[in-house]
Every structure is written in C-alpha cells, then in structure tokens.
C-alpha cells in the first residue's frame, strides 16, 4: 500500500469514528452507572461506539481513538500549527500525550471489572521531528505485561509512510477500584 493509499484509509477510518463518537455524548466523563460492571475493554469499546463520552483531551489536542482490542489501542493525531513549539516543530508534549494515551488505553483494555490503573512512569524517545506537513500520525500501544500490581506497555508514533517519529514505554500501577 502506498502512503497516499494509507493516508486515504486513515482519513476514512477517522471520519467514520468521529461521526460515531460525535453522534454520542461527545467529550466528557462517563457516569459511574455507564461503566458499572464493565471491564476496561468493554468501557473502551463503548467509547469507540459513541455510547459513552470520550476524553476531552482528545478534542483539545486534535487526536482520536481509532482502534481498540485486548492489549492494543491506536490513536490518530493531526499535527497542527497550534501545536508548534518556538522552534517550529510540533511540541514534544503533544507527541508524548498521544503516545501516553495509546499506552494507557492499551493497559485499560486489560483491566477486569473493579480494577484500575495509573501511570507510574512514561519514557519517550523522539526520533524525528513532527511538523504540520505530516497529515496524520498514529500511536499504537501494545501491552507487554499485565499483572495484579504492575502493567507495562510500548508504543510507536508513525506517519502514513511508516516513518517512525517517536517510541515510548510505560509502567502502570494496577489496583482495586474503591467501591462507590
């Protein structure tokens, strides 16, 4: 597949997902009733279907959850001029947030009912500068290990032509959620 075909596929998938998510409740927080009795994967699938709100940070920073499955999450972002740092490239924090979202949501899919997680460590390696000339980038997060107390995951940020822009790892603390 050429990079033109890839970007066309990415844009079509993004449009389909955004239509579904925006037809639902939009950005915000799911109520306890909306997520009660659901595993992390079920919560993420409901978000992707537009049944529960998606994270507002995605709208703020112009990225979207694109795919979700057990142990894997893919986010797609649009690097824009408003994300630039003073040197004229997209701020590293924007890329880190996209990677952190893919990492955390991949871990989220592994949580059984009643379990939660929080990021304990995030390590990002920047390989190549991101600029607004790149139509979209994708962060794909994959779980490496998920245990009772710790989970680890890795992610890559790539362009439609396969160019690697950054890669990251995370360690998350896993815990029992308090009863409401």
Number of C-alpha atoms within 10 A of each C-alpha: 6 9 12 11 12 15 17 13 13 18 15 12 15 20 14 11 19 19 13 17 23 15 12 17 16 19 19 12 13 16 10 9 8 14 16 11 13 16 19 23 23 21 22 26 17 18 23 22 18 21 20 23 21 24 17 13 15 18 12 9 18 16 23 25 26 21 18 22 16 18 21 25 26 25 24 27 23 18 24 18 13 10 20 17 13 7 7 13 16 20 18 18 13 19 26 21 16 30 31 25 25 32 33 27 28 30 34 28 22 24 26 15 17 15 16 19 20 15 17 13 11 18 13 19 13 15 12 11 14 27 18 16 10 13 15 20 27 28 31 25 31 24 25 16 14 18 11 11 11 17 23 23 25 25 28 23 28 20 20 20 15 12 12 18 19 21 21 21 21 23 23 22 17 21 15 14 11 8 5 4
